[in-house]
């Protein structure tokens, strides 16, 4: 009898000098628990639990490159050396479990200065600890106030903020950097014609709207070690008419690849409050498939993937190279260990937990 083929989900993936043991990764999840941008013990416990559970790779929450780039005043950052220093022991613990960790660098643009969810969301005005927001154009998101349009010199400063954050990320020991160009944050605001009404070289045509992101990609790639991978997360569609869509993302993907991006994480939505999202299990897999066909770098997909069989099928069917999971890892930090057991993959439990893995040897 022919032996059963090993699960595709538990095949390794190599990105430059980084080899990831398997393809079930932890997606970025905001925790709203930092103090002045400095990650806290909560972040060590939160991210460390996924390393103990043997996730293939862990992405941090959206980590701001400037104070005004935070989604809320409780977001983590890496715009200071103190913040980078606080990330270092978290990175060290994750590495102690032989799991890589990638920092997600972000600027929220017009969606910044909001209240953390436990305070009710909505805009947090300056008199309550918030700040003035910025964006490509003075166009508001939903009920949030209209941002101030960035000047061209300020765009140049924003590029340098990402570059400086990337340098700190290298110093903190991260295994890679992801630029968060999804979910209606600053890069996405520049990309989408729904939020970018500029009339200079950063607005109008596709090439102009992509310029800011591509400038940051060039700047960050230049300061990363040659063997360190660079990721970009995209909202592949706005889910609104005359917005950014799958065809745009497929057009952008090879441009990112040409500039040294090694992995594309595919999500969607977040840039227009009128979005109509066809939510359902694996609803973003067709978007990942479309982008995957346009470039040769690996892609990852997220979106209501909650079972090992579902994750395996997404890879076997050719929709994605990596499955990114958020909520299920919150419910079950050892999700990857269970997936390996159910699918027949090989994952080594932490030595401290091996007594919990029944192998028939204990009466």
C-alpha positions in Angstrom: 0.0 0.0 0.0 1.4 3.4 -1.0 2.2 5.7 1.9 0.1 8.8 2.5 1.6 12.0 1.1 2.7 14.4 3.9 0.4 17.4 4.3 1.3 20.4 2.2 0.5 22.7 5.2 3.6 21.3 6.9 6.1 21.8 4.1 8.8 24.3 4.9 9.0 27.6 3.0 12.2 29.5 2.4 12.3 33.3 2.0 15.8 34.5 1.3 17.8 33.2 4.3 14.8 32.5 6.4 13.3 29.0 6.3 9.9 28.6 8.0 9.1 25.1 9.2 5.5 25.1 8.0 2.8 27.3 6.5 0.3 27.9 9.3 1.2 31.4 10.5 -0.2 33.8 13.1 -1.7 36.9 11.5 -1.2 40.3 13.1 -3.6 41.2 15.8 -3.8 44.6 17.6 -3.8 44.2 21.4 -4.2 47.9 22.5 -2.0 47.2 25.4 1.2 49.3 24.8 2.2 52.2 27.0 3.6 55.2 24.9 4.2 52.7 22.2 6.3 50.4 24.4 5.2 46.7 24.3 4.4 45.3 27.7 4.5 41.9 29.5 1.1 41.2 27.9 2.8 41.1 24.5 5.4 38.6 25.6 2.7 36.3 27.0 0.4 36.8 24.0 3.0 36.3 21.2 5.0 33.8 23.3 1.9 31.5 23.6 1.9 31.1 19.8 5.6 30.2 19.8 5.0 27.6 22.5 2.2 26.3 20.3 4.6 26.0 17.4 3.1 28.4 14.9 5.1 28.4 11.7 5.8 32.2 11.9 4.4 35.0 14.0 3.5 38.5 12.9 3.4 41.3 15.4 0.4 43.7 15.7 0.5 46.8 13.6 3.5 48.6 15.0 3.5 52.3 14.4 6.5 54.1 12.9 5.4 57.5 14.5 3.2 58.5 17.4 0.6 60.0 15.0 0.7 56.7 13.0 -0.9 54.7 15.8 -4.5 53.4 15.4 -5.0 54.3 19.1 -2.9 55.7 21.9 -2.6 52.1 23.2 -0.9 50.8 20.1 2.7 49.4 20.0 5.4 51.3 18.2 9.0 51.2 17.1 9.8 54.9 16.5 12.2 55.0 19.5 15.1 53.0 20.7 13.3 52.3 23.9 10.4 50.6 22.1 12.9 48.6 20.0 14.6 47.5 23.2 11.3 46.4 24.7 10.6 44.3 21.6 14.0 42.5 21.9 13.2 40.1 24.8 9.9 39.2 23.1 11.8 38.4 20.0 14.3 36.5 22.0 11.6 34.3 23.7 10.0 33.5 20.4 13.4 32.5 19.0 14.0 30.3 22.0 11.1 28.2 20.7 12.7 28.0 17.2 9.9 30.1 15.7 10.5 33.2 13.6 8.8 36.5 14.2 8.2 39.4 11.7 7.3 43.0 12.7 4.4 44.6 10.9 5.3 48.3 10.4 2.3 50.6 10.0 0.9 54.1 9.8 -2.9 54.5 10.3 -3.2 57.8 8.5 -6.8 59.1 8.6 -7.9 56.1 10.7 -5.5 57.0 13.5 -6.3 58.6 16.9 -9.3 56.3 17.6 -10.3 54.9 21.0 -9.2 51.4 21.8 -12.1 49.0 21.5 -12.5 48.7 25.3 -13.2 52.4 25.4 -15.8 52.2 22.6 -13.9 53.0 19.4 -14.6 56.3 17.6 -12.3 59.3 17.3 -10.2 60.3 20.3 -9.8 64.1 20.1 -6.6 65.9 21.1 -8.1 67.1 24.4 -8.6 63.4 25.3 -5.2 62.2 24.4 -5.6 62.0 20.6 -4.1 64.0 17.7 -4.8 65.5 14.3 -4.8 62.8 11.6 -3.1 63.0 8.2 -3.8 61.3 4.8 -3.2 61.7 1.1 -6.3 64.0 0.8 -8.7 65.8 3.2 -11.2 62.9 2.7 -12.8 61.4 5.9 -13.4 57.7 6.6 -17.0 57.3 7.8 -17.7 59.4 10.8 -14.0 60.1 11.6 -12.8 63.7 11.0 -11.3 64.6 7.7 -7.5 64.3 7.9 -5.0 67.0 6.9 -3.5 66.3 3.5 0.2 65.5 3.7 2.5 67.8 1.8 5.2 66.4 -0.5 8.0 67.2 2.1 5.9 65.4 4.7 5.6 62.3 2.4 9.4 62.3 2.2 9.5 62.4 6.0 7.0 59.5 6.2 9.3 57.4 3.9 12.2 58.0 6.3 10.1 57.1 9.3 9.5 53.6 7.8 13.2 53.3 7.0 14.2 54.3 10.5 11.7 51.8 12.0 13.1 49.1 9.7 16.6 49.8 11.1 15.3 49.4 14.6 13.5 46.2 13.7 16.8 44.7 12.5 18.5 45.8 15.8 15.7 44.3 17.8 16.3 40.9 16.2 13.2 40.5 14.1 13.4 37.9 11.2 11.7 40.1 8.7 9.7 43.3 8.1 6.1 43.6 6.8 4.7 46.8 5.5 1.0 47.1 6.3 -0.6 48.4 3.1 -4.1 47.0 3.9 -7.2 47.8 5.9 -7.5 51.4 5.0 -4.3 52.6 6.6 -2.0 55.1 5.1 -0.5 53.1 2.2 -3.9 51.8 1.3 -5.3 55.4 1.4 -2.7 56.4 -1.2 -3.4 53.4 -3.3 -7.2 53.7 -3.6 -8.9 56.3 -5.8 -11.7 56.4 -3.2 -9.4 58.1 -0.6 -6.7 59.7 -2.8 -7.8 62.8 -4.7 -4.3 64.3 -5.0 -3.4 66.1 -8.3 0.4 65.9 -7.9 2.7 62.9 -8.6 1.2 61.0 -5.6 -2.3 61.0 -7.0 -4.4 60.4 -10.1 -2.9 57.5 -12.1 -2.2 54.0 -10.8 1.5 54.7 -11.0 1.2 57.9 -9.0 -1.0 56.3 -6.3 1.4 53.5 -5.9 4.4 55.8 -5.7 4.5 56.3 -1.9 4.4 52.6 -1.1 7.1 51.8 -3.7 9.3 54.6 -2.4 9.0 53.0 1.1 9.7 49.5 -0.3 12.9 50.8 -1.9 14.0 52.6 1.2 13.3 49.7 3.6 14.8 47.1 1.3 18.0 49.1 1.1 18.5 49.0 4.9 17.5 45.4 5.5 20.2 42.7 5.4 20.4 41.0 2.1 19.1 37.8 3.6 16.2 39.3 5.5 12.8 39.0 3.8 10.4 41.9 3.2 6.7 41.3 3.3 3.8 43.6 2.2 0.2 43.1 3.3 -2.4 44.3 0.8 -6.1 44.8 0.9 -6.7 43.2 -2.5 -10.0 45.0 -2.9 -12.0 47.8 -1.3 -15.3 45.9 -2.0 -16.8 49.2 -3.4 -17.4 50.5 -6.9 -14.6 52.5 -8.4 -12.2 51.6 -5.6 -9.0 49.6 -5.4 -9.7 46.1 -6.7 -8.2 42.7 -7.4 -7.0 43.7 -10.9 -5.1 46.6 -9.3 -3.5 44.3 -6.7 -2.5 41.9 -9.4 -0.9 44.8 -11.3 0.9 46.0 -8.2 2.3 42.6 -7.2 5.0 42.3 -9.8 6.1 45.9 -9.2 6.6 44.9 -5.5 8.4 41.8 -6.5 10.8 43.7 -8.8 11.8 45.9 -5.8 12.7 43.0 -3.5 9.5 42.1 -1.8 9.5 38.4 -0.9 6.0 37.7 0.3 2.5 39.2 -0.2 -0.1 38.8 2.5 -3.6 39.2 1.1 -6.5 40.6 3.0 -9.2 43.0 1.9 -11.4 46.0 2.8 -11.1 48.6 5.4 -10.8 51.8 3.3 -14.5 52.7 2.7 -17.3 52.4 5.2 -19.7 51.5 2.4 -17.9 48.3 1.7 -20.0 45.2 1.2 -17.9 42.2 2.1 -19.1 38.7 1.2 -17.9 37.2 4.5 -17.7 33.4 4.7 -15.2 30.7 5.3 -12.1 31.3 3.1 -13.8 34.3 1.4 -10.4 36.0 0.6 -8.9 32.9 -1.0 -10.0 33.9 -4.6 -8.2 37.3 -4.1 -5.0 35.5 -3.0 -5.3 33.2 -6.0 -5.6 36.3 -8.3 -2.5 37.9 -6.9 -0.6 34.7 -6.8 -1.1 34.3 -10.5 0.4 37.7 -11.2 3.8 37.3 -9.4 6.2 34.6 -8.6 6.7 35.4 -4.9 4.7 33.4 -2.4 1.4 34.7 -1.0 -0.5 34.2 2.2 -4.3 34.4 2.7 -6.4 35.0 5.7 -10.1 35.1 6.4 -12.3 32.7 8.5 -9.9 29.8 8.0 -10.6 27.8 11.3 -9.9 24.1 10.7 -6.8 22.1 9.7 -8.6 20.5 6.8 -9.7 23.9 5.5 -6.1 25.3 5.8 -4.7 22.2 4.0 -7.2 22.5 1.2 -6.4 26.2 0.6 -2.8 25.2 -0.2 -3.5 22.0 -2.1 -6.0 23.9 -4.3 -3.4 26.4 -5.3 -5.1 29.4 -3.8 -2.3 30.4 -1.5 1.2 29.3 -0.3 0.6 30.2 3.4 -2.5 30.3 5.6 -2.6 33.2 8.0 -4.8 32.7 11.0 -5.9 35.1 13.8 -9.0 34.3 15.8 -8.5 30.5 15.8 -5.0 31.1 17.3 -6.6 33.2 20.0 -9.0 30.5 20.8 -6.3 27.8 20.6 -2.7 28.9 20.8 -1.7 25.3 20.1 -3.7 25.3 16.8 -0.6 24.3 14.8 0.1 21.3 17.1 -3.5 20.1 16.6 -3.3 20.6 12.9 -0.2 18.5 12.7 -1.8 15.7 14.7 -4.9 15.7 12.6 -3.2 16.0 9.2 -0.2 13.8 9.9 2.4 16.6 10.0 5.6 16.5 12.0 5.9 19.1 14.8 8.0 18.8 17.9 6.2 19.8 21.1 8.1 22.0 23.6 10.0 19.7 25.9 8.1 21.2 28.9 4.8 20.0 27.4 5.8 16.6 26.1 4.2 14.7 29.0 0.9 16.2 27.8 1.2 14.5 24.4 -0.1 11.0 24.9 1.9 8.5 22.8 0.7 5.3 24.4 3.8 4.9 26.6 2.2 6.1 29.8 -0.1 3.6 31.5 
